[in-house]
């Protein structure tokens, strides 16, 4: 077994131990971090490996969410097929957008992806009758259950997030450490800052500027260069 | 209201929007053209201009004309100074690295926006126009006596809206004059063309960058001062001009002044007209998709000559 495999297994095991030991607040936060880290890993494949800076990646997040939510809400679909439709809609959308956007590079690619995302966002608002516009809608409770699993329960959510996270780890979705650190940092930063002031995005903005100024190569690069050079 | 007069009304609204938009987009285009920097915080300098205009107008009190005139000078000045400081404190230190610049300007966006939220508050506040006379507009009518002019009900604009259009044209001409007929313009164009060679010929490129970033912010602020008597100042008002400026700059072709103005006219007018007859959301969806298609099939923009 390779060293990477052992490290991944150890990480998943550690997260399972955390599931049993963490207090409620951090339990919820870590579940969030695991889900968002999967998103960040995907983004890292695009931006980190191929250097394509997409400003519209969140559209695919939304496509999955609305694909699942709308089909459960309006077509009365069961959880599993609704989930499949969510994944399918993001994939189809990515295929179409990729077909067009990948004809451009550099700033062109940034703007094209931004424009597609903006068009997607506005389309959601335009069909407010179904999507409830910027208020959004809460998923019906039946769509949050699968067999005996109830995804509105904190424990189920954590374990589901762990399964998703584990899959992303073991199919080798690119570099994992950087996106995980970044996600954990942002989730805790935003949560901490929002406890201090209503204008908490000010603190987030200041942090972003300071990081670009003083932490060359990002947090992971900094840790590697200054503190623990052996880090994978 | 009939179709004809309705269309004319929509066109005037669109023209006002296009006038302001072309100024804002010109600022973004200047910064991108000369510095190769995508300034995500551009819309926030616009917002800052509107908020400062409100602040100056309240401070001056009494006469709205004097307050407006003061705002027209003070707002771009303050926005420009903040931009120059940002360039010196942040952008210069990260060597205008494209990716770091985007993250840094996203940070700047939040800093400006939330600082305004903390001081100015979440309310939308109006600024009184210096003059605001209603002007009725005529329309044609084919009567038994032949074609004649009449004044349909509801077809009117204000003297201030016409002033916005004239002022924007004057400012555009000023920018054109500076860029193409003065030594400063020559320096800017030289830096845009090839900053390393410019540096070798003794042009202080660092100071040019700071100046350009300041000018970009000042142009955004001044267009916000022009629009604020019509629209009101609000701390979240920067998002829309940012998006529209992006659209205009890309469609017009990066770094092309003429292209920017023509694209602003195209986007502003069509946005105004489609918004009146259909829905504003639909208008924006069509505009954003159009931009995406233009970029995909014509990466240099409609009027640009270089590759983006």
HADDOCK unambig.tbl for C-alpha pairs under 7 A between the chains (distance, minus, plus):
assign (segid A and resid 100 and name CA) (segid B and resid 296 and name CA) 6.33 0.50 0.50
assign (segid A and resid 101 and name CA) (segid B and resid 296 and name CA) 6.52 0.50 0.50
assign (segid A and resid 103 and name CA) (segid B and resid 296 and name CA) 6.11 0.50 0.50
assign (segid A and resid 104 and name CA) (segid B and resid 296 and name CA) 6.10 0.50 0.50
assign (segid A and resid 108 and name CA) (segid B and resid 295 and name CA) 6.52 0.50 0.50
assign (segid A and resid 108 and name CA) (segid B and resid 299 and name CA) 6.89 0.50 0.50
assign (segid A and resid 108 and name CA) (segid B and resid 308 and name CA) 6.52 0.50 0.50
assign (segid A and resid 112 and name CA) (segid B and resid 292 and name CA) 4.82 0.50 0.50
assign (segid A and resid 112 and name CA) (segid B and resid 295 and name CA) 6.72 0.50 0.50
assign (segid A and resid 115 and name CA) (segid B and resid 288 and name CA) 5.20 0.50 0.50
assign (segid A and resid 115 and name CA) (segid B and resid 289 and name CA) 6.59 0.50 0.50
assign (segid A and resid 115 and name CA) (segid B and resid 292 and name CA) 5.92 0.50 0.50
assign (segid A and resid 116 and name CA) (segid B and resid 288 and name CA) 6.99 0.50 0.50
assign (segid A and resid 116 and name CA) (segid B and resid 289 and name CA) 6.55 0.50 0.50
assign (segid A and resid 116 and name CA) (segid B and resid 292 and name CA) 6.80 0.50 0.50
assign (segid A and resid 118 and name CA) (segid B and resid 288 and name CA) 6.95 0.50 0.50
assign (segid A and resid 119 and name CA) (segid B and resid 285 and name CA) 4.89 0.50 0.50
assign (segid A and resid 119 and name CA) (segid B and resid 288 and name CA) 5.89 0.50 0.50
assign (segid A and resid 119 and name CA) (segid B and resid 289 and name CA) 6.46 0.50 0.50
assign (segid A and resid 122 and name CA) (segid B and resid 281 and name CA) 6.27 0.50 0.50
assign (segid A and resid 122 and name CA) (segid B and resid 285 and name CA) 6.12 0.50 0.50
assign (segid A and resid 123 and name CA) (segid B and resid 285 and name CA) 6.91 0.50 0.50
assign (segid A and resid 126 and name CA) (segid B and resid 281 and name CA) 6.19 0.50 0.50
assign (segid A and resid 199 and name CA) (segid B and resid 114 and name CA) 5.43 0.50 0.50
assign (segid A and resid 199 and name CA) (segid B and resid 117 and name CA) 6.95 0.50 0.50
assign (segid A and resid 199 and name CA) (segid B and resid 118 and name CA) 6.58 0.50 0.50
assign (segid A and resid 201 and name CA) (segid B and resid 110 and name CA) 5.86 0.50 0.50
assign (segid A and resid 201 and name CA) (segid B and resid 114 and name CA) 6.53 0.50 0.50
assign (segid A and resid 202 and name CA) (segid B and resid 110 and name CA) 5.47 0.50 0.50
assign (segid A and resid 202 and name CA) (segid B and resid 111 and name CA) 4.68 0.50 0.50
assign (segid A and resid 202 and name CA) (segid B and resid 114 and name CA) 5.24 0.50 0.50
assign (segid A and resid 202 and name CA) (segid B and resid 115 and name CA) 6.82 0.50 0.50
assign (segid A and resid 205 and name CA) (segid B and resid 107 and name CA) 3.72 0.50 0.50
assign (segid A and resid 205 and name CA) (segid B and resid 108 and name CA) 6.10 0.50 0.50
assign (segid A and resid 205 and name CA) (segid B and resid 110 and name CA) 5.03 0.50 0.50
assign (segid A and resid 205 and name CA) (segid B and resid 111 and name CA) 5.30 0.50 0.50
assign (segid A and resid 206 and name CA) (segid B and resid 107 and name CA) 6.09 0.50 0.50
assign (segid A and resid 206 and name CA) (segid B and resid 111 and name CA) 6.43 0.50 0.50
assign (segid A and resid 208 and name CA) (segid B and resid 103 and name CA) 6.67 0.50 0.50
assign (segid A and resid 208 and name CA) (segid B and resid 104 and name CA) 6.23 0.50 0.50
assign (segid A and resid 208 and name CA) (segid B and resid 107 and name CA) 5.21 0.50 0.50
assign (segid A and resid 209 and name CA) (segid B and resid 104 and name CA) 4.77 0.50 0.50
assign (segid A and resid 209 and name CA) (segid B and resid 107 and name CA) 5.41 0.50 0.50
assign (segid A and resid 212 and name CA) (segid B and resid 100 and name CA) 5.89 0.50 0.50
assign (segid A and resid 212 and name CA) (segid B and resid 104 and name CA) 6.24 0.50 0.50
assign (segid A and resid 213 and name CA) (segid B and resid 90 and name CA) 6.61 0.50 0.50
assign (segid A and resid 213 and name CA) (segid B and resid 93 and name CA) 6.87 0.50 0.50
assign (segid A and resid 213 and name CA) (segid B and resid 94 and name CA) 6.29 0.50 0.50
